[in-house]
């Protein structure tokens, strides 16, 4: 059973460029809604469940191809035990049904400290809940930049480093400790951009506590008003 799997060129180049452009130009981009080790980063986030996916894709149609790729079980089947890869997942294994999607933007010299993702633990009311797995698509890596690796570990045991490249998709087990090291170099004001999807499998009672769809952004009310007007036009 692998702790993480990577895919190069997960999206065609044109699709990746279109996705990157739409996200980075979004009116919702602001200081990250996440706290702790994410202070100093920028972006915005989306909470959604299986039931809310259609609403998300209606509001953010440029995410359809990304979601089709990242939520596809064949993309992350390498994380399953070998027997389940051959015979299929056990009947009792629930597929992910709740998601936290975070646009993560980092400037040179900025990183994210060691942590385990558990963003939906509190709103779902499930202490200790972690994702089944976490999926990261790299949207942009500044040309000429050095560093910026995703470092994965289990406790104090180092498991590996993922050196980001545009278009690379990595899935890793949700109970792993991880960090993003700062990068140096690259053009002035260039950003390391990634789209991070925490994928949870909750029981029905916990799932019912979550919103079907919600935007998390610190861009202010004007961003939501503009988005509402754009949808109405």
ChimeraX attribute file (.defattr): number of C-alpha atoms within 10 A of each C-alpha:
attribute: neighborCount
match mode: 1-to-1
recipient: residues
	/A:1	12
	/A:2	12
	/A:3	19
	/A:4	21
	/A:5	17
	/A:6	18
	/A:7	14
	/A:8	14
	/A:9	15
	/A:10	20
	/A:11	19
	/A:12	9
	/A:13	12
	/A:14	9
	/A:15	15
	/A:16	21
	/A:17	15
	/A:18	13
	/A:19	19
	/A:20	20
	/A:21	13
	/A:22	15
	/A:23	20
	/A:24	16
	/A:25	9
	/A:26	14
	/A:27	17
	/A:28	23
	/A:29	22
	/A:30	16
	/A:31	18
	/A:32	22
	/A:33	18
	/A:34	20
	/A:35	9
	/A:36	9
	/A:37	14
	/A:38	19
	/A:39	15
	/A:40	16
	/A:41	21
	/A:42	22
	/A:43	26
	/A:44	25
	/A:45	23
	/A:46	16
	/A:47	23
	/A:48	22
	/A:49	23
	/A:50	14
	/A:51	13
	/A:52	16
	/A:53	19
	/A:54	16
	/A:55	16
	/A:56	20
	/A:57	14
	/A:58	12
	/A:59	14
	/A:60	12
	/A:61	13
	/A:62	17
	/A:63	16
	/A:64	15
	/A:65	14
	/A:66	17
	/A:67	13
	/A:68	11
	/A:69	15
	/A:70	22
	/A:71	17
	/A:72	11
	/A:73	13
	/A:74	10
	/A:75	19
	/A:76	22
	/A:77	19
	/A:78	19
	/A:79	19
	/A:80	16
	/A:81	13
	/A:82	13
	/A:83	11
	/A:84	14
	/A:85	14
	/A:86	10
	/A:87	8
	/A:88	12
	/A:89	16
	/A:90	9
	/A:91	6
	/A:92	6
	/A:93	8
	/A:94	13
	/A:95	14
	/A:96	18
	/A:97	18
	/A:98	28
	/A:99	27
	/A:100	22
	/A:101	21
	/A:102	22
	/A:103	22
	/A:104	25
	/A:105	26
	/A:106	24
	/A:107	19
	/A:108	21
	/A:109	12
	/A:110	20
	/A:111	24
	/A:112	20
	/A:113	16
	/A:114	16
	/A:115	16
	/A:116	16
	/A:117	19
	/A:118	18
	/A:119	16
	/A:120	21
	/A:121	16
	/A:122	13
	/A:123	13
	/A:124	19
	/A:125	14
	/A:126	16
	/A:127	11
	/A:128	8
	/A:129	19
	/A:130	22
	/A:131	26
	/A:132	18
	/A:133	22
	/A:134	25
	/A:135	23
	/A:136	24
	/A:137	28
	/A:138	23
	/A:139	27
	/A:140	21
	/A:141	22
	/A:142	21
	/A:143	12
	/A:144	9
	/A:145	17
	/A:146	15
	/A:147	16
	/A:148	24
	/A:149	18
	/A:150	19
	/A:151	18
	/A:152	23
	/A:153	18
	/A:154	14
	/A:155	11
	/A:156	7
	/A:157	9
	/A:158	12
	/A:159	15
	/A:160	14
	/A:161	15
	/A:162	16
	/A:163	13
	/A:164	23
	/A:165	18
	/A:166	22
	/A:167	23
	/A:168	20
	/A:169	25
	/A:170	23
	/A:171	24
	/A:172	23
	/A:173	23
	/A:174	22
	/A:175	20
	/A:176	23
	/A:177	20
	/A:178	24
	/A:179	20
	/A:180	21
	/A:181	17
	/A:182	20
	/A:183	21
	/A:184	16
	/A:185	14
	/A:186	16
	/A:187	12
	/A:188	9
	/A:189	10
	/A:190	17
	/A:191	22
	/A:192	26
	/A:193	24
	/A:194	24
	/A:195	21
	/A:196	22
	/A:197	25
	/A:198	26
	/A:199	25
	/A:200	25
	/A:201	19
	/A:202	19
	/A:203	12
	/A:204	9
	/A:205	11
	/A:206	15
	/A:207	20
	/A:208	12
	/A:209	12
	/A:210	19
	/A:211	16
	/A:212	19
	/A:213	18
	/A:214	16
	/A:215	15
	/A:216	18
	/A:217	22
	/A:218	18
	/A:219	17
	/A:220	11
	/A:221	11
	/A:222	11
	/A:223	16
	/A:224	15
	/A:225	11
	/A:226	13
	/A:227	15
	/A:228	12
	/A:229	10
	/A:230	10
	/A:231	10
	/A:232	7
	/A:233	5
